[in-house]
Every structure is written in structure tokens, then in C-alpha cells.
């Protein structure tokens, strides 16, 4: 089945992302409030592109990919507005959501988003599902393991974690749906595109986390 191949062929990227200090310390709750807000800031700047990216991919899929157009319709319906949850979390944490909304992403975030748009437009829109694989899998782990640890260590209430905690249960369901969907991908070119994008996004998402200011020594 293709999903298992996707997992196996992106193992190196998964390990690279998991090894980023900001990820390791976030999962253990060893980050400052400032680092958490900085994470949410970058999350906002890529999550706000989720629905536009899905719409772009859907628009480029032909009738032979109708099954995947319908899948994107479902994703679009569920993902719409999630960036606003992030702004609320930033506000509850004591950050400035309006400054985040009007601000610019860090260069690593900009590069990751630009890569996805470019691949959809110029290579193969099916490749976008490689990005879905990376982002949903990561958000489930951060939600189920990291949110509670950060909340305890920083003494933050649940109102500061609506984006992460909602994605725990939601994306677990998505991952089951995604696995079944990927096992319906039979075209070798589509499979290659999904793997190529997944590898590229693992690398770029790791860079996004590396770009987040974090004083590791203070939390060891």
C-alpha cells in the first residue's frame, strides 16, 4: 500500500524534524512563553495558507482525480478559519495578535509556503498531499504530547492551546482518512510527487522550527 511506502521513504525527514531542539523541548514543555508565542506566530503564517493551497491544488486536478478533489473539499470545509484560533491563543498568552496578523513570517516559513505554491502550479498538484502528511502528523504529536507539558510548565490555561488541542483529536481522524486516501493513489507519477513534496516539507518545516528563538540552556 502506498501509505506505508510514503512513511518508509520519508523516514529520514521524520527523524530530522524530530531532532530539532525546538521540537524536542516543546514536546517536553521546556520552552518559554516567548518561544511558544513565536511558534504560534509562524504557525499562523503558514496555516493561513492551508485553504488557499488546497484550493489551488483542487483547481489543477483533472477529472481523473475527482476522488481527490472531493477529499480536498472535505479538508477545505474543516480547515477554514483555523488561523483565527491561533490569533486567539496568542492573545490569551499575552501576545499581540494584530501585530502577528499584519506582520511577516520568518524566511524559513515563507520558503516553505512558496515551495508548496510553486510545486502545485508548476509540477503536480497531487504533490500537495505530501505537505498534508507532514503537517498533520506533526500537529498530532505536538497536540497530544506537547500542549499539556507546555501548559503545566508555563502555568497557561486551556484557552492558550485551542489550536493545538483541537488538532489532536481532529487530526487523528484526519490521519486515518489520509491513510485510506493515500492507498487509493495508484499513479506512479502522483506517488513520486507526494513523496518528493513530503521530503521537501520535512526539511523546510524543520527549518521553520529552527528559526524560532529559543534559549535551550535555560530549560535543560
Secondary structure, 3 states (H helix, E strand, C coil): CHHHHHHHHCHHHHHHHHCCHHHHHHHHCCCCHHHHHHHHHHHHHHHCCHHHHHHHHHHHCCHHHHHHHHHHHHHHHHHCCHHHHHHHHHHHCCCCHHHHHHCCCCHHHHHHHHHHHHHHHHCCHHHHHHHHHHHHHHHHHHHHHHHHHHHHHHCCCHHHCHHHHHHHHHHHHHHHHHHHHHCCCCCHHHHHHHHHHHHHHHHHHHHHHHCCCCCHHHHC
